[in-house]
Amino acid sequence: MTVASNSTGEVGGSKGPPRVADRNAWRRILADVAVVTVTPFSGERLQGVDHEGMVRNLEHLVRGGVRLLVAGGNTGEFSALSDSEIVETVRTHVRVALGRARVIAGVGYRREEAVELGRASIEAGADGLMVHHPIDPYASEAGLVDYYAALAEALPGVPLIPYIRGPQLSSDGVRRLAHLESIVGVKMGLADPERFGRLVAAAPELPWVCGVAEEWAVPFWKLGAIGFTSGLANFAPERSLAVFDALKARDLAAAETLVNRLRPIEDLRARHGGANSVAAIKAAMDLLGLVGGGLRPPLSTLEPDDHVELIRILRQMELLQ
């Protein structure tokens, strides 16, 4: 893999000192709503990334108060992007966010590719890296920890945030991760509060993030999460930020009330085994004057009945006339 880099010396979206794997600083950064942004595509066959549309979307988020952006996450269709597209996407995020929000870049796949993509993303201005769960049916806990350790060794001082999506890591595994200074946080993307609580208890020195959005934000918060990721915030950032503000104020009842108002769209996203997850977000953005920009296979657009349901939900949320 070869990706072009363009190191400017600027620090992503940050306002402070250069990027560094400072766990205390990242505890403050991750105590927020991390919006996993969509990647709008262009062209008849969706062969290009619509950076103009992306800028429009990002400005909407930053003006709406979003302080933390994730470029190249699952909502951003990481697996459908080429390496150069990921780096250019990071660069666009950094250009829009500079001085107003932090940018975390997604990396993954085999070790060497993750290292090269991570290095190029940091040179493009990302503040830190979210490491997608490696796709291998035979991954072991020891192998997974070695994978993160290899990234930390190859990218010294670069902040790394493992994204847990599999069953491998146990309490012992996360304790081993906590010994890696480059690990500045962990995102758990599985709706399993019991396991989340065990892992947090095993390594409380790590900042822990709920990676299953608003719907699970309250139970994960009770168990030690300091923030959560969101796809819905792409089109309704004020709703997601309101949930976080209620959590931060320790008003869990208010947070739960706000989350309940968002459940209809989260339920729609969960249909068909989760196949609607990104499709519903992009369709909502298109309906609301933002830029969804199509989906690359193996993802697909909403079924007609689901699209009608989405319109009804957006009207119920008073987002669409």
C-alpha positions as CSV (number, residue, x, y, z in Angstrom):
1,M,0.0,0.0,0.0
2,T,1.3,3.5,-0.8
3,V,-0.6,6.6,0.3
4,A,0.4,10.1,-0.3
5,S,1.2,12.2,2.8
6,N,1.2,15.9,3.3
7,S,2.6,16.7,6.7
8,T,1.8,20.4,7.6
9,G,3.0,20.3,11.2
10,E,-0.5,21.4,12.2
11,V,-2.3,19.5,14.9
12,G,-5.5,18.0,13.6
13,G,-8.5,19.8,15.1
14,S,-6.7,20.6,18.3
15,K,-6.0,24.0,19.9
16,G,-3.2,22.8,22.2
17,P,0.1,21.0,22.1
18,P,1.2,18.5,19.5
19,R,-0.4,15.0,19.3
20,V,0.9,12.8,22.1
21,A,-0.3,9.6,23.8
22,D,-1.2,11.5,27.0
23,R,-3.9,9.4,28.7
24,N,-5.0,12.2,31.0
25,A,-5.5,14.6,28.1
26,W,-7.4,11.9,26.1
27,R,-9.6,11.2,29.0
28,R,-10.8,14.8,28.7
29,I,-11.1,14.5,24.9
30,L,-13.0,11.3,24.9
31,A,-15.5,12.5,27.5
32,D,-17.8,13.7,24.8
33,V,-19.9,12.6,21.8
34,A,-17.7,11.2,19.1
35,V,-19.5,11.6,15.8
36,V,-18.6,8.8,13.4
37,T,-19.1,10.7,10.1
38,V,-20.5,9.4,6.9
39,T,-18.5,9.4,3.7
40,P,-20.6,10.9,0.8
41,F,-19.8,9.3,-2.6
42,S,-20.1,10.9,-6.0
43,G,-20.3,9.7,-9.6
44,E,-22.7,7.3,-11.4
45,R,-20.9,4.3,-9.9
46,L,-20.0,6.0,-6.6
47,Q,-16.4,5.8,-7.7
48,G,-15.4,9.1,-6.0
49,V,-15.7,10.7,-2.6
50,D,-17.7,14.0,-2.5
51,H,-15.4,16.2,-0.5
52,E,-17.4,19.3,-1.2
53,G,-20.5,17.5,0.3
54,M,-18.3,16.3,3.2
55,V,-17.3,19.8,4.0
56,R,-20.9,20.8,4.1
57,N,-21.7,18.0,6.5
58,L,-18.7,18.7,8.7
59,E,-19.6,22.4,8.9
60,H,-23.1,21.4,10.1
61,L,-21.6,19.3,12.8
62,V,-19.0,21.8,14.1
63,R,-21.4,24.7,14.0
64,G,-23.8,22.4,16.0
65,G,-21.3,22.1,18.8
66,V,-19.6,18.8,17.9
67,R,-16.0,18.7,19.3
68,L,-14.9,15.2,18.3
69,L,-15.1,13.6,14.8
70,V,-14.2,10.1,13.7
71,A,-13.2,9.8,10.1
72,G,-13.2,6.4,8.5
73,G,-15.4,4.6,11.1
74,N,-18.0,2.0,10.3
75,T,-20.6,4.7,9.6
76,G,-18.1,6.2,7.3
77,E,-17.9,2.8,5.3
78,F,-14.3,2.3,6.2
79,S,-14.2,-1.1,4.5
80,A,-15.4,0.4,1.2
81,L,-12.7,3.1,1.1
82,S,-9.3,2.8,-0.6
83,D,-6.3,3.8,1.5
84,S,-5.8,7.0,-0.4
85,E,-9.5,7.9,0.0
86,I,-9.2,7.4,3.8
87,V,-6.2,9.7,4.0
88,E,-8.0,12.4,1.9
89,T,-11.1,12.0,4.0
90,V,-9.0,12.6,7.1
91,R,-7.4,15.6,5.5
92,T,-10.8,17.1,4.7
93,H,-11.9,16.6,8.3
94,V,-8.8,18.3,9.6
95,R,-9.2,21.3,7.3
96,V,-12.7,21.9,8.5
97,A,-12.2,21.0,12.2
98,L,-8.9,22.9,12.8
99,G,-9.1,24.9,16.0
100,R,-12.7,23.7,16.6
101,A,-12.8,20.0,17.0
102,R,-10.5,16.9,17.3
103,V,-10.2,14.3,14.6
104,I,-9.7,10.6,15.1
105,A,-8.8,8.5,12.0
106,G,-9.9,4.9,11.5
107,V,-7.2,2.3,10.6
108,G,-7.2,-1.4,10.4
109,Y,-6.5,-4.6,8.4
110,R,-3.1,-6.3,8.4
111,R,-0.5,-4.9,10.7
112,E,1.7,-3.3,8.1
113,E,-1.2,-1.7,6.3
114,A,-2.6,-0.3,9.6
115,V,0.8,1.2,10.4
116,E,1.2,2.8,7.1
117,L,-2.3,4.1,7.0
118,G,-1.9,5.3,10.6
119,R,1.3,7.2,9.8
120,A,-0.3,8.8,6.8
121,S,-3.4,9.8,8.7
122,I,-1.3,11.4,11.5
123,E,0.7,13.3,8.9
124,A,-2.6,14.4,7.4
125,G,-3.4,16.0,10.7
126,A,-5.4,13.4,12.7
127,D,-5.1,13.7,16.5
128,G,-5.2,10.0,17.1
129,L,-6.2,6.6,15.6
130,M,-9.1,4.3,16.2
131,V,-8.0,0.8,15.4
132,H,-10.8,-1.3,13.9
133,H,-11.1,-4.8,15.1
134,P,-9.0,-7.1,12.8
135,I,-11.1,-9.2,10.5
136,D,-9.9,-12.8,11.1
137,P,-12.1,-15.7,12.1
138,Y,-9.3,-17.3,14.1
139,A,-8.0,-14.2,16.0
140,S,-6.9,-15.0,19.5
141,E,-6.6,-12.8,22.6
142,A,-2.9,-13.1,22.6
143,G,-2.7,-12.4,18.9
144,L,-5.0,-9.3,19.3
145,V,-2.9,-7.9,22.1
146,D,0.3,-8.5,20.0
147,Y,-1.4,-6.7,17.1
148,Y,-2.0,-3.6,19.2
149,A,1.5,-3.8,20.7
150,A,3.0,-3.9,17.2
151,L,1.1,-0.8,16.2
152,A,2.3,1.0,19.3
153,E,5.9,0.0,18.7
154,A,5.7,1.1,15.0
155,L,3.9,4.3,15.8
156,P,5.7,5.6,18.9
157,G,3.8,8.3,20.7
158,V,0.7,8.1,18.5
159,P,-2.5,7.9,20.5
160,L,-4.3,4.5,19.8
161,I,-7.9,3.7,20.6
162,P,-8.8,0.0,20.1
163,Y,-12.3,-0.7,18.9
164,I,-13.6,-3.9,20.5
165,R,-16.0,-5.8,18.2
166,G,-15.2,-9.4,19.0
167,P,-15.2,-11.8,21.9
168,Q,-11.5,-12.2,22.3
169,L,-10.4,-9.6,25.0
170,S,-10.9,-10.7,28.6
171,S,-10.1,-8.8,31.8
172,D,-6.6,-10.1,31.6
173,G,-6.3,-8.9,27.9
174,V,-7.3,-5.3,28.7
175,R,-4.9,-5.2,31.7
176,R,-2.2,-6.1,29.2
177,L,-3.4,-3.3,26.9
178,A,-3.3,-0.8,29.8
179,H,0.5,-1.4,30.0
180,L,0.9,0.0,26.5
181,E,1.4,3.7,26.9
182,S,0.0,4.5,23.4
183,I,-3.4,3.1,24.3
184,V,-5.3,6.2,25.3
185,G,-8.8,4.8,25.4
186,V,-11.0,1.8,24.4
187,K,-14.2,1.9,22.4
188,M,-16.5,-1.1,23.0
189,G,-18.9,-1.6,20.1
190,L,-20.9,-4.5,21.5
191,A,-24.2,-4.2,23.4
192,D,-23.0,-6.2,26.4
193,P,-23.1,-4.1,29.5
194,E,-22.1,-7.0,31.8
195,R,-18.9,-7.6,29.8
196,F,-18.2,-3.9,29.5
197,G,-18.4,-3.5,33.3
198,R,-15.9,-6.4,33.8
199,L,-13.5,-4.8,31.4
200,V,-13.7,-1.4,32.9
201,A,-13.2,-2.9,36.4
202,A,-10.1,-4.7,35.1
203,A,-8.5,-1.6,33.7
204,P,-10.0,1.5,35.2
205,E,-7.0,3.6,34.3
206,L,-8.1,3.4,30.6
207,P,-10.7,5.8,29.3
208,W,-13.7,3.7,28.2
209,V,-16.2,4.8,25.5
210,C,-19.6,3.3,24.7
211,G,-19.4,2.4,21.0
212,V,-23.0,1.4,20.6
213,A,-24.5,4.9,20.5
214,E,-27.2,6.7,22.4
215,E,-29.3,3.6,22.9
216,W,-26.7,2.1,25.3
217,A,-25.2,5.3,26.6
218,V,-27.0,5.3,30.0
219,P,-26.2,1.7,31.1
220,F,-22.6,2.0,29.9
221,W,-22.3,5.3,31.7
222,K,-23.3,3.7,34.9
223,L,-20.5,1.2,34.4
224,G,-17.8,3.7,33.8
225,A,-18.1,5.0,30.2
226,I,-17.0,8.6,29.9
227,G,-18.6,9.3,26.4
228,F,-20.3,7.6,23.5
229,T,-20.1,7.4,19.7
230,S,-23.0,8.4,17.5
231,G,-24.1,8.0,13.9
232,L,-27.4,9.7,14.4
233,A,-25.5,12.9,15.3
234,N,-24.6,13.3,11.6
235,F,-28.0,14.9,11.1
236,A,-29.1,15.8,14.6
237,P,-26.1,16.7,16.7
238,E,-28.0,18.7,19.2
239,R,-30.0,15.6,20.2
240,S,-26.9,13.6,20.9
241,L,-25.2,16.4,22.7
242,A,-28.2,16.9,24.9
243,V,-28.0,13.2,26.0
244,F,-24.3,13.7,26.9
245,D,-25.0,16.9,28.7
246,A,-27.6,15.1,30.8
247,L,-25.2,12.3,31.6
248,K,-22.5,14.8,32.5
249,A,-24.9,16.5,34.9
250,R,-25.6,13.1,36.4
251,D,-29.3,13.4,35.5
252,L,-29.7,9.9,34.3
253,A,-33.5,10.1,34.2
254,A,-33.3,13.1,31.8
255,A,-30.8,11.2,29.7
256,E,-33.0,8.2,29.5
257,T,-36.0,10.3,28.5
258,L,-33.9,11.9,25.7
259,V,-32.7,8.4,24.5
260,N,-36.2,7.1,24.4
261,R,-37.1,9.8,22.0
262,L,-34.4,8.6,19.7
263,R,-35.3,4.9,19.9
264,P,-37.6,4.8,16.8
265,I,-34.8,5.7,14.5
266,E,-32.3,3.4,16.2
267,D,-34.9,0.6,15.9
268,L,-35.2,1.4,12.2
269,R,-31.4,1.3,11.8
270,A,-31.3,-2.1,13.5
271,R,-33.7,-3.8,11.0
272,H,-32.6,-6.5,8.7
273,G,-29.8,-7.5,10.9
274,G,-28.4,-4.0,11.1
275,A,-28.3,-3.5,7.3
276,N,-30.2,-0.2,7.7
277,S,-27.6,1.3,10.0
278,V,-25.7,3.5,7.6
279,A,-28.5,3.6,5.0
280,A,-30.9,5.2,7.4
281,I,-28.4,7.9,8.4
282,K,-27.5,8.8,4.8
283,A,-31.2,8.8,3.7
284,A,-32.0,11.1,6.7
285,M,-29.2,13.4,5.7
286,D,-30.4,13.7,2.1
287,L,-34.0,14.4,3.3
288,L,-32.7,17.1,5.7
289,G,-30.6,19.0,3.1
290,L,-27.2,17.5,4.0
291,V,-25.2,15.1,1.8
292,G,-25.7,11.4,2.3
293,G,-24.3,10.5,-1.1
294,G,-25.2,6.8,-1.8
295,L,-23.7,3.6,-0.4
296,R,-21.1,1.3,-1.9
297,P,-21.7,-2.4,-1.9
298,P,-22.0,-4.5,0.1
299,L,-24.3,-1.9,1.7
300,S,-27.6,-0.9,0.1
301,T,-30.2,1.8,0.3
302,L,-33.4,1.5,2.4
303,E,-36.3,-0.6,1.2
304,P,-39.3,1.6,0.2
305,D,-41.3,0.8,3.3
306,D,-38.4,1.6,5.5
307,H,-37.9,4.9,3.7
308,V,-41.5,5.8,4.4
309,E,-41.0,4.9,8.0
310,L,-37.9,7.1,8.2
311,I,-39.9,10.1,6.9
312,R,-42.5,9.5,9.5
313,I,-39.9,9.3,12.3
314,L,-38.1,12.5,11.2
315,R,-41.5,14.3,11.2
316,Q,-42.2,12.9,14.7
317,M,-38.8,14.3,15.8
318,E,-39.8,17.6,14.3
319,L,-36.7,17.6,12.0
320,L,-38.7,17.4,8.8
321,Q,-41.8,19.3,7.8
